[in-house]
Amino acid sequence: MTELGNQEKQEVGRWVNNQVENSHLSFRRRERSMQRFKRMKSLQKFASVHANVHNHFNLERHLVDRQTYKTHRSAALAEWQSLMA
């Protein structure tokens, strides 16, 4: 870099690459979970069921107050139990 005259443009540091690495975290998380399945078909089956259940119970707790959250959770659990019975 010194020979090319780009010494000041080179970013060197301990965590300089973190921004790039962190942008891939969601992809890496998905990749890691896919390794548990031997066949793609079983992964697709699991993912379709998991998405429906996750959407049913994921209430984004940080956006609502405690009382509303508890009310929604009770309603979701009651609906889930009625489906399983």
Buried (B, 14 or more C-beta within 10 A) or exposed (E): EEEEEEEEEEEEEEEEEEEEEEEEEEEEEEEEEEEEBEEEEEBEEBBEEEEEEEEEEEBEEEEEEEEEBEEBEEEBEEEEEEEEE
